[in-house]
Amino acid sequence: MDFDKKAIGERIKEYRLKRGFTQSDLANQADITRIALGNYERGERIPTIDIFARIAMALNASIDELMGYKPGQLSTIQQIKQDFANAGYELKEEVSTWWRYEITEPGEEYPFHIKTENDLKQIYQQIKCDVFRDLKKVWADNIHDALVDYERKLNKEENQAYLRIQMKLLEQMKPLSDKMMKAEAEGDTKTLGSLQETLFKLLEKSNIKGIGGTDKKK
């Protein structure tokens, strides 16, 4: 999908005038300079993603509206599936405890996994902004970049959570280990057996699947 920079600039101006804003009004609310806004409205420059989002928010409009993106009668998820398919990607909804969507890249064996519908929508919005910002790239390139960024961020968050769990486990095991050593030294097999059972349950509880995965996409 191609975006007309001049047309986008005209839409920004159109929405600004509808809101009764001067260029200075909108520039102040979007935290940009009036000169920069003028360049955007004339289609001479493309705003960065964060600036584009601030302009849309100040105008009480969606990024889609300002970009002239019209998905028609399809739902957001249907539109995402269609745009991904057009770029050669297969998006499937999964019934899994750990993720909601599976996305397979052309020619790749290992799929990307997306945890929630909201995550998928945010990734899609990022991709559309990237396509708008860098017209030399195609949808497939930006989809790949966005999915890799998401996977790396997710792995980092999950690894941090895993480390927190392990630290908590070690804190709980220390007093338990001391009691086991005491029971063993005293020959108290009944207490030792009970403590061992508690230890096994603690280890089983800490074995959370889906954490500590590897970054398969390079």
Secondary structure, DSSP 4 states (H G I P E B T S, - for coil): ----HHHHHHHHHHHHHHTT--HHHHHHHHTS-HHHHHHHHTTSS---HHHHHHHHHHTT--HHHHHT---TTS-HHHHHHHHHHHTT-EEEE---SS-SEEEE-TT-SSPEEE--HHHHHHHHHHHHHHHHH-TTS-HHHHHHHHHHHHHHHHHHHHHHHHHHHHHHHHHHHHHHHHHHHHHHHHT-HHHHHHHHHHHHHHHHHH--TT-S------
